[in-house]
């Protein structure tokens, strides 16, 4: 192609970016201003612009509509430019403020400031969020063995930091009496504002930061050619990359301060702009900001059109809509990214010496720990129970536990123990097939699929028998896992190499985000009790009785079957060639083992809701104690999982009594640091 022809191609693209995007943004902003619960519509907006509107219309538009629209504009531009800077600095299309944990870190520090009771203005609050975002991306950098430019490990580290930050923020938020409502709206991103002050002030700060972004355009163009080429062209690689990341973090922190964490906007907008043929950062950065603003305002408008406030529906957070849009885009990109882990087995491995000797002693110690944990959990609650009463009752020496303990506390503890055991065994099954110790059922979409199945049955068949709930949850979990594996395998590009474990986790993260977005839509659309729904989705043993134990019978049988099939499961961890040489039908074996894992995880979700990290922590600890043989790992992991969930449930009941912290939130607070430690301790670090 000649130079003239190339210029002719680029000019229409520049016109597309410079003309169409502002026009689209203007149209979406007008539509957004015309939506709301007060009945003020598009004609009233035209009357206001013509100077003929009555005072009530002016008050509605200026006092409520304009702050919300301005918030969407500021947040969208900030997130879009932040994503463009991060992707340019890391040369990774999956990198974004949310996928690298920046949004979660900023969110945690905003919540932390609010929890302390310190009242900060918009700018100081943005400074606190900036500190949280910087710390988050710093941790991601430390956890990335090859630096932030290693795609697979960088994204896994970002997911780890995001989960840890979100879990800590939710833990702090639940301390407030209105925690569930605030958790649902603020934690998923909302454009609602009480006035123009915050969006106007933070909008000015965002505009000031944007003035520095053009200075990074040419260095980022050169960085896209590789570090060595950029250095040869006189670019200070470390300095420019650091400057780009700091500006990106600052913009993301301002967006979180204003509207909460809104995911996938900073990921999707730059990718879509590049899809239009824009490669140079000088036009790409402003175009990404404009397109992101269109996405944010359009998503909020779509939420209001789907669930009109005047019809009595609850508010659908804009972050839920962006997750529905961005989750599939993330999956498509994850299928294309090259991680190089298909042959090596995993981007992360468990380090340390694994002891296969002393199995009986280790198993006995874990069983004793479970007994002590159960006894301790029976003491925790509103009814005081002494150690003597519990011991005498257990030993049959005449003591009798109070009726409240027998009818309420004991079944709850038993449900927690069995649920923890099933989740741990599910983790063993999934990790054996995927060959990635990060492949916990919650991370690869199984738990989200179970939640979707259970909520769907509640909405469609409210009078269905109780047995329908675990069946629907099981089917949802199995279907979600099948979709993840199908999409991950479809994106495989390493020839006959085994299933890429890092790609499975990445696709699972996108699937989980999309599925949970659908769950939130169903909850709002059916006008369900948000507090109760969130408690279930956060995992809770509250009110569970002996009937709930029946829901865990099938998962328990699946765990036993996994132990009986120990030899083929052990072979799955060796890749593809060795099992085939030994006569193992890989396709059928993987399907059966993953099906067992999905039944275990989804059946548990039906009983106690979404409880994460148990299937991650317990199998790792078990392998370090008794070695990698499935026949030994499964019983040990089951005991450790039971200990973890029973202890987390007891702590959740005791810490803020009489307020209860959901057990899923407690396991996240306990498990996230372990995940960070796992990534940091991985032996393949340079």
Buried (B, 14 or more C-beta within 10 A) or exposed (E): EEEEEEEEEBEEBBEBBEEBBBEBBEEBBBBBBBBBBBEBEEEBBEBBEEEEBEEEBBEBBEEBBBBBBBBBBBBBBBBBBBBBBBBBBBBBBBBBBBBBBBBBBBBBBBBBBBBEEEEBEBBEBBBBBBBBBBBBBBBBBBBBBEEBBBBBBBBBBBBBBBBBBBBBBBBBBBEBEEBBBBBBBBBBBBBBBEEBEBBBBBBEBBEEBBEEBEEBBBBBBBBBEEBEEBBEEEBEBEEBBEBBBBBBBBBBBBBBBBBBBBBBBBBBBBBBBBEBEBEBBBBBBBBBBBBBBBBBBBBBBBBBEEBEBEEEBBBBBBBBBBBBBBBBBBBBBBBEBBBBBBEBBBBBBBBEEBEEEEBEEBBEBBBEBBEEBBBBBBBBBEEEBEEEBBEBBBEEEEBEBBEEBEEBBBBBBBBBBBBBBBBBBBBBBBBBBBBBBBBBBBBBBBBBBBBBBBBBBBEEEEEEEEEBBBBBBBBBBBBBBBBBBEBBBEBBEBEEBBBBBBBBBBBBBBBBBBBBBBBBBBBBBBEBEBBEBBBBBBBBBBEBEEEBBEBBEBBBBBBEEBBEBBEBBBBBBBBBEEBEEEEBEBEEBBBBBBBBBBBBBBBBBBBBBBBBBBBBBBBBBBBBBBBBBBBBBBBBBBBBBBBBBBBBBBBBBBBEEEEBBBBBBBBBBBBBBBBBBBBBEBEEBE
